Amino acid sequence: MISALLCSALALQSPVATSRRAVLQKVAAAAPLVAALPALAAYDTPLVGTAIRPEVSTQLTPTEAANRPSNAGPQFVGVATSKPFVGTYEDPLHAGCKRTVALLGPRDYQIDGADEDGKPWKVLAKRSGPSTFVVDFTPKGGPAGVEAKQDPKTGGLKFPDGNVWKKL
């Protein structure tokens, strides 16, 4: 922003005497650049569209752009609205026992569930890739570092032991 203001100030300087009208015209020409600076500023979305931040789709269609709320701002352009992993799942190894995955932070998740004994448990998971996260089952007596992969078609979570939680 400082460099834009400096460039605008340098544009106003002239080696020859200029009229007040010429100076005002230069100021008026620089005003849109200064007004556009916030839109050009970098916002907190590093590595958007990469394997680290894949939740961003390619481009908005004209219809999507027209239907976007006016207050959405640039950070929502092209961002998919769905959150990976979040939802309710059915565990076939524990009939009738639902598992709920909730987003805690950009890469952090909490899984709430209960087994046949009815005793509720909570475990934490951390996103490790576009369609994988690592779950720490130690609070419920299980292993740590269990990688779950989300099926892009069904949304189900597949674990290394072959178990697949079906997304409801």
Buried (B, 14 or more C-beta within 10 A) or exposed (E): EEEBEEEBEEEBEEEEEEEEEEEEEBEEEBEEBEEEEEEEEEEEBEEBEEEEBBBBEEEBEEEEEEEEEEEEEEEEBBBEEEEBBEBBBBBEEBEEBBBBBBBEEEEEBBBBBBEEEEEEBEBBBBBBEBBBBBBBBEEBEEEEEBBBBBEEEEBBBBBEEEEBBBBE
